[in-house]
């Protein structure tokens, strides 16, 4: 595959400009940045598809290696449709924002300010944890004795004898 350096440079510039614009607080710039990133990604997909070849229609006199792969072209077509839909959605949001506030800049609300001012210390997540004991740390005999104790506790039930006094008899003993 022959690497086209100019295409890679254009793709890098589109990605850089798109990321720069997306990080701005203006919704219009966010849309422009998103459009630049989607175009750069489309170029990347086409470039990854390999060199241009014959149209992917079958002919007996053309070798299989000479055909172009139609999958990158289908992916780019799908990406164009999706990016148009997302752009239309964001433009609708920008229009509604402009009608309501006459601004397309994203504002901080009270909750954003409260979260930004709070401490990053979380009492539950940052508390000291005591050393936990696990049943897997003991040896086999200790685990077996504990299991037998538990079984005896759950299987012993009070039984009333003929004299009227209660006694405990184990079922498994």
C-alpha positions as CSV (number, residue, x, y, z in Angstrom):
1,X,0.0,0.0,0.0
2,X,1.4,3.4,-1.0
3,X,1.1,5.9,1.8
4,X,-0.1,9.3,0.7
5,X,1.6,11.8,3.0
6,X,-0.5,14.7,2.0
7,X,-3.7,12.9,2.8
8,X,-2.4,11.9,6.2
9,X,-1.4,15.5,6.9
10,X,-4.8,16.8,5.9
11,X,-6.4,14.2,8.1
12,X,-4.2,15.3,11.0
13,X,-5.0,18.9,10.6
14,X,-8.8,18.2,10.4
15,X,-8.6,16.1,13.6
16,X,-6.6,18.8,15.4
17,X,-8.9,21.6,14.3
18,X,-12.0,19.6,15.1
19,X,-10.9,18.7,18.6
20,X,-9.9,22.4,19.2
21,X,-13.4,23.5,18.1
22,X,-15.2,20.9,20.1
23,X,-13.6,22.0,23.3
24,X,-15.1,25.5,23.0
25,X,-18.2,26.5,24.8
26,X,-19.9,27.9,21.7
27,X,-22.4,25.4,20.2
28,X,-21.7,26.6,16.7
29,X,-18.0,25.8,17.1
30,X,-18.9,22.4,18.5
31,X,-20.9,21.6,15.4
32,X,-18.1,22.8,13.1
33,X,-15.6,20.7,15.1
34,X,-17.8,17.7,14.9
35,X,-18.1,18.1,11.1
36,X,-14.3,18.3,10.8
37,X,-13.8,15.2,12.9
38,X,-16.3,13.2,10.9
39,X,-14.7,14.3,7.6
40,X,-11.2,13.3,8.9
41,X,-12.6,9.9,10.0
42,X,-14.1,9.4,6.5
43,X,-10.7,10.1,5.0
44,X,-9.1,7.7,7.4
45,X,-11.5,4.9,6.5
46,X,-11.0,5.5,2.8
47,X,-7.3,5.6,3.2
48,X,-7.4,2.3,5.2
49,X,-9.3,0.7,2.3
50,X,-6.1,0.6,0.2
51,X,-5.3,2.0,-3.3
52,X,-8.0,2.6,-5.8
53,X,-8.9,-0.3,-8.2
54,X,-11.5,-1.3,-10.6
55,X,-15.1,-1.1,-9.7
56,X,-16.3,-4.1,-7.7
57,X,-18.3,-5.6,-10.5
58,X,-17.3,-9.1,-11.6
59,X,-15.6,-9.5,-14.9
60,X,-13.8,-12.7,-16.1
61,X,-10.8,-10.8,-17.5
62,X,-9.9,-8.9,-14.3
63,X,-7.9,-10.5,-11.5
64,X,-9.3,-10.5,-8.0
65,X,-6.5,-8.4,-6.6
66,X,-7.3,-5.6,-9.1
67,X,-10.8,-4.9,-7.6
68,X,-11.3,-2.2,-5.0
69,X,-12.8,-3.1,-1.7
70,X,-16.4,-1.8,-1.5
71,X,-16.6,-2.1,2.3
72,X,-14.8,1.2,3.1
73,X,-16.9,3.0,0.7
74,X,-20.1,1.6,2.3
75,X,-18.8,2.6,5.8
76,X,-18.1,6.1,4.6
77,X,-21.5,6.4,3.1
78,X,-23.1,5.3,6.3
79,X,-20.9,7.7,8.3
80,X,-21.9,10.6,6.1
81,X,-25.6,9.8,6.7
82,X,-25.1,9.5,10.5
83,X,-23.1,12.7,10.7
84,X,-25.8,14.6,8.7
85,X,-28.4,13.4,11.2
86,X,-26.3,14.4,14.2
87,X,-25.5,17.7,12.7
88,X,-29.2,18.4,12.1
89,X,-30.0,17.5,15.7
90,X,-27.3,19.8,17.1
91,X,-28.4,22.6,14.8
92,X,-31.9,22.2,16.1
93,X,-30.7,22.4,19.6
94,X,-28.7,25.5,18.8
95,X,-31.7,27.1,17.2
96,X,-33.9,26.4,20.2
97,X,-31.2,27.7,22.5
98,X,-30.9,30.9,20.4
99,X,-34.7,31.4,20.6
100,X,-34.8,31.0,24.4
101,X,-31.6,32.8,25.5
102,X,-30.2,34.6,22.4
103,X,-26.9,32.9,23.0
104,X,-25.3,29.7,21.7
105,X,-22.8,29.4,24.5
106,X,-23.1,26.7,27.1
107,X,-23.7,28.2,30.5
108,X,-22.8,26.7,33.9
109,X,-25.9,26.0,36.0
110,X,-26.1,25.9,39.8
111,X,-25.4,22.2,40.0
112,X,-22.2,22.5,37.8
113,X,-20.9,25.2,40.1
114,X,-21.8,23.2,43.3
115,X,-20.0,20.1,41.9
116,X,-16.9,22.2,40.9
117,X,-16.6,23.7,44.4
118,X,-17.0,20.6,46.4
119,X,-14.1,18.7,47.8
120,X,-12.9,15.6,45.9
121,X,-12.7,13.6,49.2
122,X,-15.5,11.1,49.3
123,X,-16.1,9.8,52.9
124,X,-17.3,6.3,51.8
125,X,-14.8,5.7,49.0
126,X,-11.7,7.2,50.7
127,X,-12.2,5.8,54.2
128,X,-9.6,3.4,55.6
129,X,-10.5,-0.2,55.2
130,X,-9.8,-2.7,57.9
131,X,-8.0,-5.8,57.0
132,X,-10.6,-8.3,56.0
133,X,-10.4,-11.9,56.9
134,X,-11.4,-14.5,54.4
135,X,-12.4,-18.1,54.8
136,X,-9.8,-18.9,52.1
137,X,-6.9,-17.9,54.3
138,X,-7.4,-20.8,56.7
139,X,-6.1,-24.3,56.2
140,X,-8.4,-27.2,55.1
141,X,-8.9,-28.5,58.7
142,X,-10.1,-25.2,60.1
143,X,-12.6,-24.7,57.3
144,X,-13.9,-28.2,57.8
145,X,-14.4,-27.6,61.6
146,X,-16.2,-24.4,60.9
147,X,-18.5,-26.0,58.4
148,X,-19.3,-28.9,60.8
149,X,-20.1,-26.3,63.6
150,X,-22.5,-24.5,61.2
151,X,-24.1,-27.8,60.2
152,X,-24.7,-28.8,63.8
153,X,-26.2,-25.5,64.6
154,X,-28.7,-25.6,61.7
155,X,-29.6,-29.3,62.1
156,X,-30.2,-29.4,65.9
157,X,-33.9,-28.8,66.8
158,X,-35.5,-28.9,70.3
159,X,-37.4,-32.1,70.8
160,X,-39.9,-32.6,73.7
161,X,-39.3,-35.8,75.6
162,X,-41.9,-38.0,77.3
163,X,-41.1,-36.4,80.7
164,X,-42.1,-33.0,79.3
165,X,-38.6,-31.4,79.4
166,X,-37.0,-30.0,76.3
167,X,-33.8,-31.5,75.0
168,X,-31.8,-30.9,71.9
169,X,-31.0,-33.9,69.7
170,X,-28.8,-33.6,66.6
171,X,-30.2,-35.0,63.4
172,X,-26.8,-35.8,62.0
173,X,-25.2,-37.2,65.2
